[in-house]
């Protein structure tokens, strides 16, 4: 195990990939969400939650359908646009 701050990359050249069921005490208390937010200030962060959709309601990570895309230009930031639920 490493201290969470050691995983932070101030250069922005590292991707932090978290594989979790998002149901443990760190998620329940919000500590993990705050840590992800801190990491995301300096480099890309992605969470992979491998549970089947029928179990998503048991996690502490909200799921939202939408489109993730990179803004125009070099080094453009990612933009998430939540679906309106209209199915298209």
N, C-alpha and C positions, 0 to 999 in steps of 0.2 A: 504493500500500500504506500502511496505517495501523498504528501500533503496537497490538497486541492490547488493551492496557489502555485505550486511547482508545475502544474499542467497548463497554466496560463502562458500564452505566447504573445508578448508585446509586439513582435514583428508582424503578426497577422498572417504568417506563412504556414501555419499549422491548423489542421482541422481537428476539432475535438469531437469524437463520436462516442456517444453514451448509449450502451445497451442495457435496458432496465425494464422491469415490469411496472415501474413507476407506482408501486403500491406500498413501499416500506415507510418507516417512520420519517426519514429525511424528506420524502415527498409529502407526507401527511402534514408535517409542520411548516412546509414551505421553504425549508432551508435549501433543498436541492434546486428549486426554481430560482431562488436568489443567487445561488452559485452559478447556474447556467447563464443567468443574466449578466453576472460579473464577467464570466469568460467571454460572452458574446460581444463585449465592448471592444475587445482587441483582436478577435479572430472568429472564424465561422464555427458554429456549434450545431450539431444535429443529434436528435434523440431518436433511437430506434426502440420501439416498444413492440415486442413480438407476439403479444397476446392476440387471440382471435377477437374479432369485432364484438362478439356477444359478451366479452369480458371487459370491454373498455370502460364501462361504467363503474368498475371496481377500482380503477386507478385514480391517481391524483394528478393526472396530466390531461387537460382538456383536449378534445379532438375537434378540429374544425375542417370541413371540406373547403377546398379553394384552389387557387392557382398560385404557384410560386414561380417567380421569374426574376431575371436580372435586369436591372434598369440599363438603359443605353449608356454607351461610353465605356472606356477602359476602367476597370475596377469598380464598375457599377454595383451598387448594393442590391441585395435581394429584396424583392417586394412581394408580400403576400396579400392576395385579394380574396377575401372570404366569399364563398358561393352564397347566393341569395336563397338557395334551397329550391330553385325553380327547375333544376335538372338539366340545365343547358346553358 
